[in-house]
Amino acid sequence: MSSFIRASKYRHVYVEPPKVDQTYKGFRLATVTGEQQYIKANTTFFAVALQGGGGPFAVVKHKDVGEYKAGTPLVAGHKSAVLDLDFNPFHEHVIASASEDSTIKIWGIPADGLTETLTEPLVDLHGHGRKVTLLRFHPTANNVLASVSADMAVKVWDIEKGSESASCDEHKQLIQDIVWDHEGKVWATSSKDKKLRLGDPRSKSIVGEIDQAHAGAKSTKLSFLGGFDRLCSVGFTKQSQRQIKFWDVKKLGGEPVHQIQLDQASGVIIPYYDVDTRVLYLAGKGDGNIRYYENIAEKPWAFALSEYRSTQAAKGTCFVPKRGLDVMRCETARCLKLVSQAGKGSVEPLSFIVPRNSDAFQDDIFPDAFCGAPSMTADEWWAGANAPPRTAPLDPAKAGAGVSTVTKTFTKVKTAAQLQKELDEALAKIARLEKKLADAGLSAE
């Protein structure tokens, strides 16, 4: 009997666990739970929420491995615990935080990292009526941020102007996830009512729905598969079996184009899609395994590559942007795995490696990737513009080729209350000067 082995550049990808001296330890992690990932990263830092007053969270440089010591400067400006974080994809030193105090704050991290505890944000965003649970920056438009709250609203903000630009109040039950599509034309949400919704914030409307994506009662998590017009959802059956479904975005409402039954474990799985390699990673909250699948345009749609197994359960996971990887080591992905044991948290960097014997740059496994520069301004996007993410070569020999990743400095936005206070002080000063002139028998004219 003959057998067929499918050719794939990523078929032998394996995970290289870190050595003990390459991990990050000693975090007193916040005890709040929810739909969030619990850890977020860019190419310079990663961030995790901590215990303490002011909703503190740590912002740690990737190079600062080892023990996170008590007294290390952090960010602490909320009135309650921080529930989610997201780095601005176009500015390495800007991060957004969402809190139980119903506010969103935008923070500027100094170029050399935190040297003192940060309590004053660049921007304060108010508009949600209850705790803010999830944040997602727009993938192509600068300074556009989507947020989800326990008030069942999805809001889209212009953080440079410090203002709410759109709101969707169509959800009747709690929202479990929100993701932007590859170009940021629409967002998709999953909800406790088991519906998936596609929303267009520019037309302020729901443009597609799936009535019952997964029959189970636990959370459903989402990821768009850029380049395929497909939406991936990971949820549960009525018998609490975990499953993946792939939906045709252009034909929402029908049956999924493909589905994969996984296992009977209870942990919620979060999907992460690498548009460059077309590999989908599935990392569970509460278990230690990471599965990965290669996606193609036709049947059977997805091929299982392999699975990383660990007895150490993950509290949360995130992936480092592609331009932050060690490409000369053939590192095609890096997952930061957050582990919590006995009240202490640690972060383990897991490198996904394609085995190659050559020391040369492997351009066949490293196509041009997102470069960290916006494709348009917020105003251009709101006016109707669309564009794919901007890319540049990953080859170190071509460093600086393609587009510049430099964005203008993010300046602090004054709130309406601050502006009103300054106006009141200016008017009071004018009144005092006019009185002084009147007392001296002079006219202000």
Buried (B, 14 or more C-beta within 10 A) or exposed (E): EEEEEEEEBBEEBEBBBBEEEEBBBBBBBBEBEBBBBBBBBBBBBBBBBBBEEBBBBBBBBBEEBEEBEEEBBBBBBBEBBBBBBBBBBBBBBBBBBBBBBBBBBBBBBEEEBBEEBBEEBBBBBEBBEEBBBBBBBBBBBBBBBBBBBBBBBBBBBBBBEBEBBBBBEBBEEBBBBBBBBBBBBBBBBBBBBBBBBBBBBBEEEBEBBBEEBBBBEBBBBBBBBBBBBBBBBBBBBEEEBBBBBBBBBEEBEEEBBBBBEBBEBEBBBBBBBBBBBBBBBBBBBEBBBBBBBBBEEEEEBBBEBBEBEBEEBBBBBBBBBBBBBEBBEBBBBBBBBBBBEEEEBBBBBBBBBBEBEEEEBBEEBBEBBBBBBBBBBBBBBBEEEBBBBBBBBBBEEEEEEBBEBEBEEBEEBBBEEEEEEEEEEEEEEEEEEEEEEEEEEEEEE
